[in-house]
Amino acid sequence: MKYKNAQEILPDRLLKELQQYVSGETIYVPNAQEKKQWGEASGARNYYKKRNEQIRGEFRNGCSIEELADEYNLSVDSIRKIVY
């Protein structure tokens, strides 16, 4: 991350206002873009959504919780949380 001198990029009145809160310190200014939710960037969110839909569908078609746990390598409690 490259540091910039606030005196070079901020207007004087904004710099003076900022100096009332922090002076001589390094601060981080976050990006203005909205933060993505968990798994959106990597595709994990969609993967688990589809997997859980498959599990619910198989459960509705008569597959037992124990069978689903073995098939998807999940605990019985995890399967219960998904189907109920």
C-alpha positions as CSV (number, residue, x, y, z in Angstrom):
1,M,0.0,0.0,0.0
2,K,1.4,3.4,-1.0
3,Y,1.2,6.2,1.5
4,K,0.3,9.7,0.4
5,N,0.8,13.0,2.2
6,A,-2.6,14.4,3.2
7,Q,-1.3,17.9,2.8
8,E,-0.9,17.2,-0.9
9,I,-4.3,15.7,-1.6
10,L,-6.8,17.2,0.9
11,P,-8.2,20.7,1.0
12,D,-6.9,22.9,3.9
13,R,-10.2,22.9,5.8
14,L,-10.6,19.1,5.6
15,L,-7.0,18.7,6.7
16,K,-7.5,20.9,9.7
17,E,-10.7,19.0,10.6
18,L,-8.9,15.7,10.3
19,Q,-6.0,17.0,12.5
20,Q,-8.4,17.6,15.3
21,Y,-9.0,13.8,15.5
22,V,-5.5,12.5,14.6
23,S,-2.3,14.3,14.0
24,G,1.0,12.7,13.0
25,E,-0.5,9.2,12.8
26,T,-1.0,6.9,9.9
27,I,-4.7,6.2,9.2
28,Y,-6.5,3.9,6.7
29,V,-9.2,5.3,4.5
30,P,-11.4,2.5,3.3
31,N,-12.6,2.1,-0.3
32,A,-15.9,3.7,-1.0
33,Q,-17.2,0.6,-2.9
34,E,-19.7,-1.7,-1.2
35,K,-18.2,-4.7,0.5
36,K,-19.0,-8.0,-1.0
37,Q,-20.7,-10.6,1.2
38,W,-19.0,-13.8,2.2
39,G,-18.3,-16.1,-0.7
40,E,-19.4,-13.8,-3.5
41,A,-16.0,-13.2,-5.0
42,S,-14.8,-16.8,-4.9
43,G,-18.1,-18.4,-5.9
44,A,-18.4,-20.4,-2.6
45,R,-21.7,-18.8,-1.8
46,N,-23.3,-20.2,-4.9
47,Y,-21.6,-23.5,-4.5
48,Y,-23.1,-24.1,-1.0
49,K,-26.5,-22.7,-2.0
50,K,-26.7,-25.3,-4.9
51,R,-25.4,-28.1,-2.7
52,N,-27.9,-27.3,0.1
53,E,-30.7,-27.3,-2.5
54,Q,-29.6,-30.7,-3.7
55,I,-29.6,-32.0,-0.1
56,R,-33.1,-30.7,0.5
57,G,-34.4,-32.2,-2.7
58,E,-32.9,-35.6,-1.9
59,F,-34.4,-35.4,1.6
60,R,-37.8,-34.6,0.2
61,N,-37.5,-37.6,-2.1
62,G,-37.0,-39.9,0.9
63,C,-33.3,-40.0,1.5
64,S,-32.5,-40.4,5.2
65,I,-30.4,-37.8,7.1
66,E,-27.8,-40.5,7.8
67,E,-27.5,-41.4,4.1
68,L,-27.1,-37.7,3.2
69,A,-24.5,-37.2,5.8
70,D,-22.4,-40.1,4.3
71,E,-22.9,-38.9,0.8
72,Y,-21.9,-35.3,1.4
73,N,-19.3,-36.0,4.1
74,L,-21.2,-33.8,6.6
75,S,-22.3,-34.5,10.2
76,V,-25.8,-35.5,10.9
77,D,-26.3,-32.2,12.8
78,S,-25.2,-30.2,9.7
79,I,-27.7,-32.1,7.5
80,R,-30.4,-31.4,10.0
81,K,-29.7,-27.7,10.0
82,I,-29.9,-27.7,6.2
83,V,-33.1,-29.7,5.8
84,Y,-35.1,-28.2,8.7
